[in-house]
Amino acid sequence: MLRAAARRRPLTDDDIVERLLAAILEHRLPPGTKLGEDRLAETFGVSRTRIRQVLFRLSAEKVVKQIANRGAFVAEPTVAEARDVFDARAAIEPLLAARVAELGRAADAVRLREHVACEAAAREAGDVRAQIKLSGEFHALLAEIAGNAVLGAMLRELIARSSLIIALYGSRGGSDCGADEHQRLVDAVRRRDAALAATLMREHLAHVERTLDLDRRPHAELDLRAVLLEP
């Protein structure tokens, strides 16, 4: 069911974008899923015109692909795109991790430590959806703390595309982030060891990339309404 807050007020385009993006990033809508305008309009109680605007925004973030005369689909990254995305992350994220360590603010280390604790709790509870969501948010949080708005915006797109890549090529049942790798990054930040933070980030991203088997995985037909309206 829609959350009570969503029922009390009309959904904005931002609301719909965030709900669709969350379903994609949490792997509830796998790569290749058709995003039918009629079904989405009915699900969210809005016009097809607004749904088209939402899908256009998501296509600009490279998480939705528009195909002429066929409609919109959750993007299916190719093997070459997967490699390009992780090359880009390897160029950006070590710099951001080093920057966070250089800043050395105690409050930032606390935020990161609390986030990692939430990841651990999700793993302990076997909550795969939360693990996937929190794993991506950890990297976004590092970018936010680093304070580079340009790199942060670039990373937001790369994280979204990475989630699609992991959904398509990664192992089932988890986020594919090593259980202790985020914690070691936080420890390096807390010690203000910029060189180590950068090294650990490079190793972490390389590890995630190594888990990809690069074999395209089939996906079943989904009920969009059931996926998007589940709590």
N, C-alpha and C positions, 0 to 999 in steps of 0.2 A: 504493500500500500504506500501511497505517497505520504511523506512525513506531514505531520500536522501543520508545520509552518508553510509547507508548499501548498496545502489546501486553503490556507487562510488568505493567501494573496495570489494573484495571477503569476504564472511563471514568466520570468524575463528570458530574453535570448541567452543571457549569461548563465542563468539557471540551467537551461537545456544543454548548452555547451558543456558545462561542468558535469552534468549527469552523464551525458554521452561519453565525455572524456574519461570520467572515472570508470565507467563500465569497460571501456577499451583498455585503459592502463591496468585495471585489475584482472584483465584477461577473461572477463565475463562475455565480452563480444570479441571472438577471435578474429584474426586476419582473414579477410575474404567474406565476412558476414555482410549480406546485403542490407542496406539501410533504406528501406522503402519509405518514401515521403508520406504516403497515405497512412501507413501503419504508425509512423512516428507522430504525425499530426494528430491521429486519434489517441495515441498513448498520452501525449502531453496536453491535449485539448487546445491546440493552436492551429493556425492556418498552414497550408502547405507552403505559402510564401515565406512565412517565418522559418519553417523547417529548412527551406532552400538556403536562407541566409545563414542558418546555423551550420549546415553542411559545408557551405563555402568557407566559413571561418575555420572549420576543422580541416578542410583540404589545404588551407594555407599553412597549417601546422604540420602537414604531411602525415596525418594520422587517418585521413579519409581520402579515397581516390574517386574522382568523378569520371565516369566512362560514358561517352556520348551514346545516346539511345539505349543505355542499359541502366543508368542510375548511379547511386553512390554506394561504395563498399568500404568496409574497414580495410585500410591499406595492407598490402602483402609485400613487405620488403624483399628484394632479391638478395642473393648471396653477396653480390658486389656492393649493394647498398648497405648490407649489414657490416661489411668490412669498412666501408667508408664512414659509417656512423661511429664505430668504435675507434677508428683512426682519429676522428675529430674529437671524440671525448678524451682520448689519450693526449691530445695536444692541449686541451683546455683545462681539464680537471686537476692535473698535478699542479698547475699554476695557482688555481683557486685554493687547493688544499694548503700549499705553501703560504699563500697570502693569509689564510685564516690562522695558521700557526704563528706567523710573524706578528699579527695583531695582538695575540696573546691576552685577549680579554677573558677574565674568569667567567663572566656571565655567558659568553659564547660556549665555552667548554661545558658549562652546566647544561645549556640547551642541547648540545650534541649528546652529552652523556644521558640525559633524560630520554632523548629520542632513541638511542641504542637500547635503553632499558625497555622501551615500548616494543621494539623489534624482538627482543628476547622473550617478552611476555607473549607476543603473538606466536612465536615459534613453539613455546611451551604449551600453548593452548591449541596448537595445530590449526591456527587460523591462517590459511594460505592466502586468502584475499588481503587480509591485513598485512601479512608479510610483504607481499608484492607492493602494496601501496606505500608502506613505510620505507621500504628499501629505496624506491625512487625519491621519496621525500627527503631522505637523508642526504642525497646528492644535491637536491635543490636547496636544502638548508645550508649546506656548505657554501654554495654559490651566493645565497642571500647574505650570509655573514661576511663573505669576502668583499661585498659591496660594489662589485663591477656589474652595473645594470646591463651592459651590452653582452658580456659573456653569460650573464645569468639568463637573458632571454634566449640566447643561442642554446644554452644547456637545457632549458625547458623543452624545446623542440627535440633535442637529441635524446632526452630521457623518455619522452613519449614514443619516439621511434624505436628506442632500445626495448621498450616494453613489448612492442609489436614483434620485434626480432626474437625476443626470448619466448614469446607465446608461440611463434612459428617454428623456431629451431632449437629451443632450449629444452631441458629436461622438465618433466611434469612434477608438480607437487611442491614448488617452492619458488623463491625469487632468484635463485642461482647466485646470490651473494653469500660468500663464506660466512659462517656463523660468527667468527671472531674478527673478521677483517675490518668491519666498521669500528669495532671497539679499539683495535690497534691504531686506527687513524685518529680516533679521539684521544688516545693516550699520547700520540705524537703532538697533537695540537696542544694538549694540556702542558706538555713539556716545552712547548714553543720551539720544537725541532722542525724547521721548515723543510730542510733537505729530506729528513725521514718521512715527513708527511707526503711530500711529492713522490718519493720512491714507493711508499705503500699504496698510494693511489694508482700509480702505473701498474703495480703488481696486481692490485685488486681488479682493475679493468681487464687486464690480460687474462686473469683467472676466469672472469665471467665470460669473456670471448671464447676461451678454450672449452667451456661447457657446451657450446653450440655444436650440434651435430650436422647442421646444414642440410638436413633431409626435410623436405617439406612435409608438414603433418596435416592429415585430413581433419576437417571439422564438420560437425553435424549441423543440420538445419536448426535454427534457434527460433524461439518465440520472443520477439523483441519486447513485447509488452511485459511478459513475465520477467525478463532480465532487467528491464529498466525501472520497473515499479517494485522490485523486491527491496526489502529494507536494507 
